[in-house]
Amino acid sequence: MSNSSPKLFVFTGTSGSGRKTAAHTALKNSDIIHIPSCTDRPPRSKEHPDSDYRYVSPAQFELMYVNHFFAEDVRIDHYRYGIGRRILDATLNEGNDVYMILNREGADKIRALYGDRVIRIFLYVDKNTVRERLESKGTPYEIIDSYLDHYSEEVTYRKSCEHVLENVNLEKTVEKIREIVQSYKSNN
């Protein structure tokens, strides 16, 4: 890709809204490169290392943090997450658009660093749907409760985002994401 101003598509929204699934499904055959977060939490049963996250030990994460490895880093409950600055900047400097999946705090930090090149796409579902989806996946109840505890705070962030999608039907959501992304690529 040879546009002069690569875009950073940030998928954010309520936990359990399907933002990872929607983002990966919509962009898997595109030229937009996924930049996964690093985390010091252990993988959950259906997650794939280096696709969903780059898993590191708490000691490794701390070493990366003190060496200014991250463009953004956040703590969610007991674990830390962060996007590697060098890989992100190298990918952008090569002229590539990127996408990331971040919470509101991470999305705000990336927006502060990269400005209007950041397009935040907020995905949400209602609270009952979050519970139903997580229960059907066999998610432990303590994680479900944590997601639901953060729901009201997370859902208000949609007012700050450039695009808001209710993710009730994955196929329709994927189509809308592709339309949004294409509208920015067409404007370059």
Secondary structure, 3 states (H helix, E strand, C coil): CCCCCCCEEEEEECCCCCHHHHHHHHHCCCCCEECCEEECCCCCCCCCECCCEEECCHHHHHHHHHCCCEEEEEEECCEEEEEEHHHHHHHHHCCCCEEEECCHHHHHHHHHHHHHHEEEEEEECCHHHHHHHHHHCCCCHHHHHHHHHHHHHHHHHHHHCCEEEECCCHHHHHHHHHHHHHHHHHCC
